[in-house]
Amino acid sequence: MSRVLITGAAGFLGARLAHRLVRDGWEVQGLDIVAPIDAHRLDGLQIDYLWGSCHDIDRLKAPYVIHCA
């Protein structure tokens, strides 16, 4: 599979989507303004988690973006 970026990855919808995509073999990059220690919905999930804003476009490196923020 390919790489996908999920904005709002620590939220309910973003986290559910991240779990599903990882299970389906996608490489997931998650972006959220929630600190990693508080992103409990993503516990145990192997993703590249970025703590920041959508305005940090230089950090976003994925061909597909799903905006859940």
trRosetta pair geometry for C-beta under 8 A, 3 or more apart (Angstrom, degrees):
i j d omega theta_ij theta_ji phi_ij phi_ji
1 24 6.9 95 -72 122 158 84
1 25 4.4 137 -6 113 128 95
1 26 4.6 -92 129 -91 145 55
1 27 6.9 172 94 -4 97 72
2 26 6.7 -14 67 -135 51 85
2 27 7.1 -94 140 34 29 94
2 63 6.1 -56 168 51 133 122
2 64 6.5 97 106 0 124 119
3 26 7.3 127 -117 -179 24 83
3 27 4.4 -38 -100 80 74 108
3 28 7.7 173 -155 -82 62 19
3 29 6.4 34 180 -11 103 107
3 61 7.6 -13 128 119 148 73
3 62 4.6 -130 126 -130 100 87
3 63 6.4 103 67 18 87 84
3 64 7.2 169 97 32 53 88
4 21 6.0 -94 54 -168 139 154
4 26 5.4 -8 13 176 115 134
4 27 7.4 145 18 77 65 56
4 28 5.8 -24 68 -112 88 65
4 29 7.1 -168 93 30 39 77
4 62 5.6 89 -154 177 14 136
4 63 7.9 -56 -91 63 51 68
4 64 4.3 -35 -114 81 82 111
4 65 7.4 168 -166 -85 69 24
4 66 6.3 23 173 -4 115 105
5 28 7.9 131 -102 -165 26 57
5 29 4.6 -29 -104 77 73 105
5 30 7.6 160 -158 -90 57 22
5 31 6.3 18 -175 -6 102 113
5 60 5.7 44 -128 -157 166 95
5 61 7.7 136 -65 62 126 33
5 62 3.6 171 -30 40 96 143
5 64 6.9 174 23 91 70 55
5 65 4.8 -17 68 -110 105 73
5 66 7.2 178 89 26 53 65
6 9 4.4 103 97 -86 107 93
6 14 5.0 142 154 -155 119 95
6 17 5.9 163 -123 96 143 121
6 18 5.6 -124 35 -73 159 93
6 21 7.7 -180 -46 19 129 150
6 28 6.4 -5 0 -164 113 105
6 29 7.3 167 20 84 66 52
6 30 5.1 -20 65 -112 98 71
6 31 7.1 180 87 27 49 72
6 65 8.0 162 -84 -159 27 53
6 66 5.1 -15 -109 67 72 101
6 68 5.9 2 -176 16 91 119
7 14 7.2 -103 98 -110 34 135
7 31 5.0 -29 -111 73 62 107
7 32 7.3 136 -172 -78 50 60
7 54 5.5 23 -133 -88 140 108
7 65 7.0 28 -16 -173 101 98
7 66 7.4 -160 23 92 71 51
7 67 5.0 0 46 -129 121 59
7 68 5.9 172 81 41 64 63
7 69 4.1 -60 138 -20 104 113
8 11 4.6 -22 171 15 94 125
8 13 7.1 16 122 71 122 96
8 14 4.2 -173 111 -48 75 142
8 31 7.6 8 -9 86 34 71
8 32 5.8 84 -126 -103 22 94
8 67 7.3 71 11 -180 114 48
8 68 3.7 -131 73 97 121 79
8 69 3.4 -174 -48 -77 104 54
9 14 4.2 -138 -113 153 25 124
9 15 6.4 93 168 -73 57 58
9 18 5.4 68 -154 -57 98 138
9 28 7.7 134 -129 160 134 115
9 30 2.8 152 174 -158 179 110
9 31 6.1 109 -3 39 112 35
9 32 5.0 -120 45 -36 76 113
9 39 7.5 19 104 -152 90 132
9 42 6.6 43 140 -75 101 136
9 47 7.3 -149 -177 117 148 155
9 49 6.8 -148 91 -124 144 85
9 68 7.2 105 -70 60 39 124
10 14 6.5 8 27 83 26 128
10 15 6.3 31 -153 -61 23 106
10 30 7.1 113 -43 159 66 129
10 32 4.0 -167 7 101 105 174
10 34 4.0 -105 78 51 161 139
10 38 7.4 54 -173 105 147 78
10 39 3.9 -98 -117 -126 117 95
10 41 6.1 133 -166 45 55 109
10 42 6.1 -72 -108 -15 69 119
11 14 4.6 79 53 20 85 108
11 15 6.4 -160 80 -10 35 93
11 32 7.0 176 -18 -121 80 132
11 34 7.9 159 -52 -14 65 138
11 41 7.5 -29 113 39 9 156
11 68 6.2 -159 60 134 123 111
11 69 7.5 152 -3 -108 137 46
12 15 6.3 -64 -146 36 17 106
12 16 6.5 14 160 -15 58 110
12 41 7.0 -153 -100 -109 40 161
13 16 5.9 -58 -148 37 29 110
13 17 6.2 26 156 -16 64 110
13 68 4.9 -158 99 -157 109 126
14 17 5.7 -60 -149 40 29 111
14 18 6.2 33 153 -24 65 107
14 30 6.8 112 160 -142 116 107
14 32 7.0 151 103 -75 161 120
14 66 8.0 158 -121 106 78 106
14 68 3.9 171 -73 89 91 145
14 69 7.5 37 -63 -64 140 57
15 18 5.5 -50 -145 33 32 114
15 19 6.5 34 156 -19 64 102
15 39 7.9 172 -91 -178 117 89
15 41 3.5 -31 -131 133 169 126
15 42 5.6 -124 -125 -63 102 74
15 45 8.0 -178 -156 -4 82 160
16 19 5.9 -53 -152 34 30 111
16 20 6.5 27 152 -16 63 108
16 41 7.9 -54 -42 175 60 127
17 20 5.7 -58 -149 38 32 111
17 21 6.2 27 157 -17 68 109
17 66 6.5 -131 153 114 153 151
17 68 6.6 -174 22 -56 144 151
18 21 6.0 -58 -143 39 28 107
18 22 6.2 27 159 -17 65 107
18 28 5.2 124 -145 171 84 159
18 30 5.7 2 -102 -79 141 124
18 42 6.5 -13 95 -111 152 98
18 45 6.2 70 131 167 115 156
18 47 5.9 -41 -169 -59 122 157
19 22 6.0 -57 -147 37 27 109
19 23 6.3 28 155 -19 62 110
19 45 6.2 -97 -92 -103 72 133
20 23 5.7 -58 -150 37 29 113
20 24 6.3 18 155 -11 65 111
21 24 5.6 -61 -145 44 32 107
21 26 3.9 -46 171 49 95 135
21 28 5.2 114 97 -75 124 120
22 25 7.9 91 -179 -37 28 10
22 26 6.4 -83 -78 62 33 79
22 28 5.5 -69 -66 0 87 129
22 45 6.0 178 -2 -159 168 99
22 46 6.7 139 -149 59 136 75
22 47 6.5 -97 -76 -67 127 97
27 48 7.7 29 167 -1 90 111
28 45 7.9 -32 69 158 137 116
28 47 4.3 -45 90 -124 101 114
28 48 7.2 -176 101 29 52 74
29 47 6.7 167 -101 176 22 96
29 48 4.4 -26 -112 73 76 108
29 49 7.9 174 -163 -81 52 24
29 50 6.7 25 176 -9 95 110
29 60 7.6 146 118 -143 140 60
29 61 7.0 131 -56 64 173 69
29 62 5.2 -154 35 -53 128 130
30 39 7.9 128 120 -166 141 151
30 42 6.6 -144 58 -109 171 149
30 47 5.1 57 -6 130 108 140
30 48 7.1 163 22 81 66 52
30 49 4.9 -17 67 -112 104 69
30 50 6.8 -176 91 26 51 71
31 49 7.9 160 -81 -162 32 52
31 50 4.6 -15 -104 69 76 108
31 52 6.4 -51 -157 64 97 81
31 54 6.8 111 126 -85 138 62
31 56 7.8 -166 -149 62 130 111
31 59 7.7 131 -107 104 123 114
31 60 6.9 -27 -56 -97 151 97
31 69 7.7 -45 98 -58 93 129
32 39 6.5 128 66 -102 142 121
32 49 7.6 -35 27 -163 97 94
32 50 7.8 136 21 81 52 64
32 51 7.0 -32 74 -119 66 52
32 69 7.1 179 -114 -100 68 103
33 51 7.4 74 -144 -169 25 66
33 52 7.0 -35 -98 142 58 12
33 53 6.0 33 -85 -84 100 68
33 69 8.0 91 -6 -141 97 121
34 38 5.2 -119 179 90 98 106
34 39 5.1 127 110 -77 119 84
34 51 7.4 -103 84 -128 41 88
35 38 4.8 72 63 17 86 105
35 39 7.2 -144 94 -24 41 87
35 51 5.9 32 -125 -136 43 137
36 39 5.5 -48 -144 16 37 119
36 49 5.6 117 -109 113 104 138
36 51 5.6 -87 -35 -61 86 123
39 42 4.6 -8 141 30 108 116
39 43 7.8 166 108 -48 70 65
39 49 6.6 178 69 -154 167 148
40 43 5.6 -10 -163 -29 51 113
42 45 4.8 -91 -170 43 70 124
42 47 6.7 -79 -162 36 122 123
42 49 6.6 115 134 -88 160 135
50 56 7.4 -153 157 90 130 137
50 59 5.7 142 -149 142 148 131
50 60 7.8 -131 45 -84 167 63
52 55 8.0 -116 156 58 98 72
52 56 4.3 -9 145 7 139 152
52 59 6.4 71 58 51 155 156
53 56 5.5 118 64 -10 69 93
54 57 7.5 27 162 -70 56 76
54 60 8.0 28 -149 -60 57 141
54 67 7.9 38 -112 -128 141 102
54 69 6.2 -153 -47 48 124 162
56 59 4.6 3 139 20 108 119
56 60 7.1 131 102 -29 73 91
57 60 5.4 -52 -151 23 48 117
60 65 7.4 23 179 -97 129 122
62 65 6.3 128 86 -73 110 70
